[in-house]
């Protein structure tokens, strides 16, 4: 499993804990066991941090939370909850395209 696939799996298991325009805190509803090893976490954080429209990402493994500061002109505020809840909205599609584009770029960069 690639780090990009792991990121997509993690995104499917998070919920919004707090959200202000340009700043969202996500909580992982399950333990990381079986999903990510400690070595995967910095790579996942780096991938999130490199998404277009994302300014910074801070992971707190003990609290199972992730704080993302983002540009709401690039990623609409509604995109996060719509995407995480599987809603088929234009906002969710924006975030889905950003994540998928990043995944494809990472896959293309992997030798093999």
C-alpha positions in Angstrom: 0.0 0.0 0.0 1.4 3.4 -0.9 1.4 6.4 1.4 -1.2 8.0 -0.9 -3.5 5.0 -0.5 -3.0 5.1 3.2 -3.9 8.8 3.2 -7.2 8.0 1.4 -7.9 5.3 3.9 -7.3 7.7 6.8 -9.5 10.4 5.3 -12.4 7.9 5.2 -12.1 7.4 8.9 -12.0 11.0 10.2 -14.6 13.4 11.3 -14.6 17.1 11.7 -14.1 18.1 15.3 -13.9 21.9 14.7 -14.0 24.1 11.7 -13.4 27.8 11.0 -12.9 29.3 7.6 -9.3 28.4 6.7 -8.7 26.1 9.7 -10.1 22.6 10.4 -9.4 20.1 13.1 -10.0 16.5 12.1 -10.3 13.6 14.5 -9.5 10.0 13.7 -12.4 7.9 15.0 -10.4 4.7 15.1 -6.9 3.6 16.3 -4.1 3.8 13.8 -3.2 0.1 14.5 -3.3 -1.8 11.2 -3.4 1.5 9.2 -0.2 3.4 9.7 3.1 2.7 11.3 5.1 5.5 13.0 7.3 5.7 9.8 4.3 6.5 7.7 3.1 9.5 9.7 5.7 12.0 8.6 5.1 11.0 4.9 1.4 11.4 5.3 1.8 14.8 7.0 4.1 15.8 4.1 1.6 14.7 1.5 -1.2 16.6 3.2 1.0 19.7 3.6 1.8 19.7 -0.2 -1.9 19.6 -1.3 -2.7 22.7 -3.3 -4.5 25.2 -1.1 -3.1 23.7 2.2 -0.8 26.0 4.1 0.1 23.7 7.0 -0.7 20.4 8.7 0.0 19.4 12.3 -0.7 15.8 13.4 -1.1 14.9 17.0 -0.9 11.1 17.2 -1.7 10.9 20.9 -4.9 12.9 20.4 -5.6 11.3 17.0 -6.2 14.7 15.6 -4.9 16.7 12.6 -5.1 20.5 12.3 -5.1 21.8 8.7 -4.8 25.4 7.8 -6.0 26.0 4.2 -6.9 28.6 1.7 -10.7 28.7 1.5 -10.4 30.3 -2.0 -8.9 27.1 -3.2 -10.7 24.6 -1.0 -14.2 25.7 -0.2 -15.2 25.4 3.4 -18.0 23.0 2.6 -15.6 20.7 0.8 -14.2 19.1 3.9 -17.4 17.9 5.5 -19.0 17.0 2.1 -15.9 15.0 1.1 -15.6 13.2 4.4 -19.3 12.3 4.5 -19.3 11.1 0.9 -21.6 13.8 -0.4 -21.6 14.3 -4.2 -21.3 18.1 -4.2 -19.2 20.5 -6.3 -17.3 21.5 -3.1 -16.5 17.8 -2.3 -15.5 17.2 -5.9 -13.0 20.1 -5.6 -11.2 18.5 -2.7 -11.5 15.0 -4.2 -9.8 16.3 -7.4 -7.0 17.8 -5.3 -6.4 14.6 -3.4 -6.6 12.4 -6.5 -4.2 14.7 -8.4 -1.7 14.5 -5.6 -2.1 10.8 -5.5 -1.4 10.5 -9.2 1.6 12.7 -8.9 3.0 10.6 -6.1 2.4 7.4 -8.0 4.1 8.8 -11.1 7.1 9.8 -8.9 7.5 6.2 -7.5 10.1 4.3 -9.6 9.1 0.9 -10.7 
